[in-house]
Amino acid sequence: MSHPSPSSHGRTRAASRALIVHDGRLLVEINDDGDLVWWSLPGGGQEFGETKEQGLVRECREEIGCEVVVGDLALALDYIGAHHFRHEDLFSQTEVYFWCTLAEGSEPHMSYHPDDFQTGLRWVPLDQLPGSPLFPTAISQWLGDDPATRPCWLGDAD
């Protein structure tokens, strides 16, 4: 997860994220802040005047260097920084996750505008997600759950 800017402190931000699964593998961004390495899903904050889908397409273009086709809503959660990281005590974000596919002919690559700590991209087999540095960790279990019974709302999750 990219760290919030100082202007984002003290408010709740809306964000959209992409679940891109292909051949049993999930596309993740690799992040490294010098102290911690973690994986996140492409996407980010919704800008004023954008729909969640428009923001997600823009964020994917910036972070994974390609176009995505936004599909159905998969899940949503709240991320409340004070519950998970000391340095983000004034940051909270509601994240909406959509099933996405890569546009025909698109191949993910590091682009012109990655997140602050983004160092790469990786396709990870779904069975390797439990115990991985994927953030939020609840996504790893959620992806392994029975699609017929897994919830759409995960609440406050990390």
Backbone bond lengths (Angstrom), bond angles and torsions (degrees), N, CA, C in turn:
res aa  C-N    CA-C-N  psi(-1)  N-CA   C-N-CA  omega(-1)  CA-C   N-CA-C  phi
1 M - - - 1.444 - - 1.506 108.84 -
2 S 1.321 117.02 133.23 1.453 118.41 177.01 1.514 108.86 -73.54
3 H 1.304 114.53 147.92 1.454 119.53 -179.08 1.522 109.47 -74.97
4 P 1.321 118.00 143.88 1.445 120.86 -178.18 1.521 111.39 -69.96
5 S 1.308 115.65 151.79 1.455 119.97 174.58 1.520 109.00 -77.36
6 P 1.341 117.83 158.16 1.458 119.48 -179.77 1.526 113.06 -55.13
7 S 1.330 118.00 -31.16 1.457 119.71 -179.04 1.522 112.68 -71.98
8 S 1.351 117.15 -12.57 1.464 119.18 -179.27 1.517 112.26 -89.01
9 H 1.317 117.77 -6.74 1.457 120.48 -179.15 1.522 110.73 -68.86
10 G 1.330 114.89 142.37 1.450 120.50 175.22 1.513 114.33 81.37
11 R 1.308 118.40 15.08 1.463 120.57 177.28 1.513 109.21 -148.00
12 T 1.318 115.88 166.84 1.459 120.68 176.56 1.515 108.54 -101.33
13 R 1.293 115.56 132.59 1.454 122.12 -177.94 1.525 108.62 -107.16
14 A 1.321 117.53 147.86 1.464 122.94 174.66 1.524 108.41 -98.48
15 A 1.313 116.28 136.57 1.465 120.87 -179.91 1.517 110.02 -140.72
16 S 1.328 115.26 155.03 1.461 122.44 175.47 1.519 107.92 -124.10
17 R 1.333 115.81 144.07 1.461 121.19 -179.34 1.526 109.60 -133.86
18 A 1.341 115.27 152.47 1.465 122.14 -176.69 1.516 111.41 -104.36
19 L 1.307 116.03 128.10 1.466 122.94 168.62 1.527 105.80 -99.06
20 I 1.321 115.70 102.28 1.463 121.26 -178.62 1.524 107.00 -110.98
21 V 1.318 115.51 106.21 1.465 121.76 -179.08 1.520 107.41 -115.42
22 H 1.339 114.94 127.66 1.465 120.60 179.68 1.521 108.12 -141.12
23 D 1.336 116.85 128.51 1.469 121.99 179.83 1.527 112.16 51.83
24 G 1.333 116.58 41.99 1.460 120.70 177.03 1.516 115.01 73.44
25 R 1.331 116.89 17.03 1.463 121.75 -179.77 1.533 109.71 -126.91
26 L 1.329 115.51 145.82 1.460 123.15 179.47 1.520 109.21 -105.33
27 L 1.318 117.08 133.94 1.465 121.36 176.34 1.522 108.97 -81.00
28 V 1.336 117.01 123.65 1.457 122.34 178.32 1.523 109.70 -125.66
29 E 1.312 114.67 155.93 1.455 121.92 171.21 1.524 107.32 -96.59
30 I 1.314 116.85 138.80 1.459 121.70 175.85 1.524 107.07 -96.92
31 N 1.328 115.84 130.94 1.462 122.16 -177.95 1.524 109.48 -125.74
32 D 1.333 115.85 145.74 1.473 121.32 179.82 1.522 107.97 -147.77
33 D 1.350 116.03 118.04 1.465 119.58 178.91 1.526 112.20 -101.68
34 G 1.339 116.99 12.47 1.453 121.54 -178.95 1.512 112.73 94.91
35 D 1.318 117.44 -26.20 1.458 122.47 177.76 1.517 112.20 -111.00
36 L 1.316 116.58 -29.44 1.459 121.86 -171.40 1.521 109.33 -142.22
37 V 1.329 115.92 138.92 1.465 122.16 172.57 1.517 107.15 -110.11
38 W 1.325 117.22 131.07 1.456 121.30 177.90 1.514 109.12 -145.58
39 W 1.330 113.95 160.26 1.454 121.11 176.43 1.522 108.33 -106.22
40 S 1.302 115.85 146.06 1.460 121.02 174.97 1.520 108.31 -137.22
41 L 1.314 114.91 171.30 1.457 120.25 178.46 1.522 109.07 -100.20
42 P 1.326 116.83 146.78 1.469 119.62 -179.21 1.527 110.92 -58.11
43 G 1.304 115.35 144.69 1.450 120.95 177.83 1.504 111.00 136.42
44 G 1.316 115.50 -173.95 1.454 119.46 -179.97 1.506 112.15 168.86
45 G 1.304 114.47 -159.48 1.450 122.30 -171.60 1.517 114.52 -66.60
46 Q 1.304 113.44 141.01 1.454 121.90 176.66 1.523 108.46 -81.63
47 E 1.321 116.93 129.94 1.456 121.18 178.01 1.523 110.26 -90.18
48 F 1.310 115.38 154.61 1.457 120.98 179.54 1.526 109.75 -54.68
49 G 1.325 116.73 132.06 1.458 122.36 178.09 1.515 114.69 88.88
50 E 1.335 118.05 -7.21 1.461 121.71 178.07 1.528 110.23 -95.56
51 T 1.324 115.66 147.73 1.458 118.76 165.99 1.528 107.05 -78.65
52 K 1.301 116.56 166.62 1.462 119.65 176.43 1.531 110.84 -60.37
53 E 1.319 116.96 -39.46 1.453 120.97 -179.82 1.528 111.31 -66.54
54 Q 1.335 117.51 -43.78 1.466 120.59 178.46 1.522 111.16 -61.85
55 G 1.330 116.35 -42.20 1.454 120.23 178.52 1.514 111.78 -63.33
56 L 1.321 116.79 -38.51 1.454 120.91 -179.53 1.533 110.61 -67.03
57 V 1.308 117.72 -42.27 1.470 121.11 177.49 1.530 109.44 -60.71
58 R 1.325 117.43 -44.85 1.464 121.43 179.42 1.525 110.73 -62.37
59 E 1.331 116.63 -48.55 1.461 120.67 -178.57 1.531 111.28 -61.48
60 C 1.327 118.04 -41.12 1.464 120.43 178.83 1.528 110.74 -65.15
61 R 1.312 117.08 -40.00 1.462 120.49 176.84 1.536 109.34 -58.69
62 E 1.338 116.52 -42.47 1.461 121.06 -178.52 1.520 112.71 -71.31
63 E 1.324 117.81 -39.84 1.469 121.73 -170.44 1.519 115.14 -94.57
64 I 1.333 117.35 -34.66 1.464 119.00 -177.97 1.525 111.65 -117.21
65 G 1.332 116.79 5.16 1.445 121.72 171.12 1.509 116.33 66.91
66 C 1.328 117.85 23.08 1.456 118.48 178.91 1.524 111.37 -153.19
67 E 1.304 113.94 168.44 1.455 121.30 179.83 1.520 110.02 -84.18
68 V 1.322 115.11 143.62 1.455 120.62 174.07 1.516 109.26 -122.87
69 V 1.311 114.94 156.47 1.455 122.34 172.84 1.522 105.68 -106.63
70 V 1.325 115.99 118.98 1.463 121.37 -177.42 1.518 108.63 -82.94
71 G 1.325 114.99 128.23 1.457 121.32 179.86 1.516 111.66 -107.07
72 D 1.314 115.12 -142.97 1.458 121.75 -175.36 1.522 112.46 -70.85
73 L 1.315 114.42 154.50 1.456 122.04 172.02 1.526 107.86 -64.29
74 A 1.340 116.28 133.10 1.461 120.96 179.58 1.521 111.53 -103.00
75 L 1.322 116.70 -51.16 1.456 121.32 -177.26 1.514 109.82 -165.11
76 A 1.321 115.14 170.88 1.461 121.55 176.13 1.521 108.42 -145.04
77 L 1.332 115.44 156.42 1.456 120.79 178.81 1.521 109.57 -156.27
78 D 1.317 114.62 164.07 1.463 121.74 171.43 1.513 107.63 -105.24
79 Y 1.312 116.21 136.20 1.452 121.77 170.75 1.526 106.34 -113.46
80 I 1.325 116.70 116.49 1.465 121.58 -179.86 1.522 106.78 -113.51
81 G 1.330 116.20 107.16 1.456 122.53 -172.26 1.509 114.43 -52.68
82 A 1.319 118.03 -39.75 1.465 120.88 -177.54 1.524 111.90 -62.15
83 H 1.320 117.45 -21.33 1.460 120.92 -179.54 1.526 112.73 -87.75
84 H 1.344 116.69 -9.75 1.455 119.24 -171.34 1.522 115.15 -129.83
85 F 1.309 118.79 -38.96 1.465 121.98 -179.00 1.514 109.40 -135.10
86 R 1.316 116.82 130.76 1.469 121.22 -178.39 1.528 112.19 -57.30
87 H 1.325 117.20 -42.53 1.459 119.96 -173.27 1.529 113.42 -75.92
88 E 1.310 118.44 -4.78 1.458 120.97 -179.05 1.529 111.00 -115.41
89 D 1.324 116.96 34.66 1.455 119.80 -172.39 1.527 113.80 -65.63
90 L 1.328 118.57 -18.12 1.460 119.98 -179.69 1.529 112.27 -107.62
91 F 1.320 117.32 13.57 1.455 121.26 -175.80 1.518 110.42 -112.79
92 S 1.319 116.66 131.37 1.460 120.36 170.76 1.519 108.70 -140.22
93 Q 1.322 114.11 151.24 1.456 119.51 -175.00 1.520 109.11 -146.09
94 T 1.311 116.83 135.25 1.454 122.07 170.05 1.515 106.48 -97.41
95 E 1.332 116.17 121.90 1.457 121.43 -176.61 1.523 110.27 -112.36
96 V 1.319 115.31 132.57 1.456 123.24 177.16 1.525 107.06 -114.12
97 Y 1.324 115.98 126.50 1.460 122.24 -176.76 1.518 109.70 -106.93
98 F 1.333 115.71 132.32 1.458 122.48 179.10 1.528 109.37 -118.04
99 W 1.336 115.72 143.89 1.458 120.09 168.17 1.518 106.62 -69.66
100 C 1.305 117.54 130.86 1.464 121.49 -179.79 1.522 109.91 -133.13
101 T 1.307 114.90 156.69 1.458 121.47 171.59 1.523 107.55 -126.09
102 L 1.308 115.47 157.98 1.462 120.16 175.18 1.520 108.15 -76.87
103 A 1.315 116.19 139.47 1.456 119.78 175.69 1.529 108.34 -62.42
104 E 1.323 116.07 149.98 1.460 120.30 -177.96 1.520 110.63 -53.75
105 G 1.336 115.26 130.99 1.460 121.29 179.58 1.517 114.46 83.53
106 S 1.338 117.62 -1.94 1.467 120.36 -179.29 1.516 110.74 -87.11
107 E 1.311 115.75 140.43 1.463 122.31 175.70 1.527 107.65 -132.99
108 P 1.340 117.95 122.77 1.467 120.12 -178.14 1.529 112.38 -61.74
109 H 1.329 115.14 142.30 1.457 121.94 176.18 1.530 108.38 -158.83
110 M 1.307 116.46 158.65 1.462 119.81 175.88 1.516 107.36 -59.20
111 S 1.315 115.53 134.71 1.452 119.19 -172.73 1.517 111.90 -113.29
112 Y 1.306 114.47 -169.24 1.460 122.27 -176.62 1.514 113.53 -72.66
113 H 1.330 117.97 -16.97 1.458 119.20 -173.84 1.535 111.14 -141.86
114 P 1.338 117.47 64.57 1.461 118.55 178.91 1.525 110.84 -71.99
115 D 1.342 116.45 166.94 1.461 120.42 173.07 1.524 109.36 -62.13
116 D 1.325 116.33 162.70 1.460 122.11 -175.29 1.516 114.13 -51.84
117 F 1.316 118.66 -41.43 1.460 121.41 -174.92 1.522 112.91 -107.99
118 Q 1.327 117.23 7.26 1.457 121.02 -177.65 1.530 110.44 -70.85
119 T 1.350 115.56 127.12 1.459 120.27 -179.28 1.523 113.05 -118.07
120 G 1.328 117.89 -9.23 1.455 119.53 -179.81 1.510 112.54 179.39
121 L 1.329 114.67 -176.46 1.463 123.43 178.11 1.523 107.49 -131.02
122 R 1.332 115.63 154.18 1.464 119.31 -179.67 1.523 109.51 -154.41
123 W 1.319 115.76 140.94 1.461 122.48 169.71 1.520 106.75 -92.38
124 V 1.334 117.88 119.41 1.463 122.32 -176.48 1.527 109.30 -114.00
125 P 1.348 117.17 126.24 1.468 118.95 175.31 1.531 110.18 -57.03
126 L 1.333 116.20 137.84 1.465 120.99 -176.92 1.525 112.34 -56.16
127 D 1.327 117.42 -34.78 1.468 118.94 -178.57 1.530 112.93 -73.99
128 Q 1.320 117.97 -8.26 1.465 121.67 176.87 1.528 112.58 -97.66
129 L 1.326 118.02 0.83 1.468 120.73 -178.38 1.525 113.79 -72.94
130 P 1.343 119.99 -41.63 1.468 118.06 178.69 1.530 110.80 -58.50
131 G 1.323 116.34 129.07 1.456 121.51 -178.99 1.517 114.14 84.06
132 S 1.316 116.80 -2.47 1.464 121.06 179.23 1.528 109.72 -80.85
133 P 1.330 117.53 171.94 1.465 120.09 177.18 1.529 113.61 -83.53
134 L 1.347 117.96 24.28 1.458 120.48 178.26 1.517 109.66 -66.57
135 F 1.317 114.60 132.76 1.458 121.82 179.23 1.517 107.94 -121.92
136 P 1.311 120.08 132.84 1.455 126.93 -3.82 1.528 111.30 -72.96
137 T 1.314 115.47 145.77 1.459 121.03 -175.36 1.526 112.42 -63.26
138 A 1.326 117.24 -26.58 1.472 120.75 -179.19 1.528 111.97 -61.00
139 I 1.325 117.66 -24.52 1.467 121.01 -178.82 1.532 110.88 -65.64
140 S 1.333 117.03 -38.22 1.470 120.25 -179.84 1.519 111.28 -57.45
141 Q 1.301 116.56 -48.58 1.464 119.98 179.64 1.519 110.18 -67.89
142 W 1.326 117.43 -43.53 1.453 122.31 -177.98 1.525 110.62 -56.25
143 L 1.333 117.40 -44.31 1.460 120.78 179.95 1.521 112.34 -64.04
144 G 1.329 117.12 -27.83 1.453 120.79 178.98 1.510 114.54 -85.88
145 D 1.328 116.97 -12.00 1.461 120.98 -179.71 1.526 111.67 -74.73
146 D 1.308 115.91 161.36 1.459 122.63 177.05 1.530 109.01 -63.21
147 P 1.337 118.19 120.24 1.464 120.27 -179.03 1.527 113.86 -56.44
148 A 1.322 117.13 -25.41 1.469 120.27 -178.92 1.522 112.16 -73.87
149 T 1.319 117.46 -21.10 1.471 119.41 -175.42 1.520 114.36 -123.01
150 R 1.331 118.38 -5.48 1.465 118.07 -178.43 1.528 110.21 -72.72
151 P 1.332 116.80 142.55 1.466 120.47 -176.35 1.529 112.01 -75.17
152 C 1.322 115.99 157.83 1.455 121.21 173.85 1.527 110.75 -90.14
153 W 1.322 118.03 -23.68 1.459 122.59 -179.19 1.516 109.25 -112.22
154 L 1.330 117.18 120.07 1.457 120.95 -178.97 1.526 112.71 -100.35
155 G 1.331 118.31 -3.72 1.457 120.97 179.07 1.520 111.49 69.31
156 D 1.333 116.13 -147.50 1.463 121.90 179.14 1.515 107.38 -79.39
157 A 1.323 116.50 106.98 1.464 121.19 -174.09 1.513 109.73 -128.45
158 D 1.337 114.28 152.38 1.457 118.48 171.35 1.513 108.61 -127.77
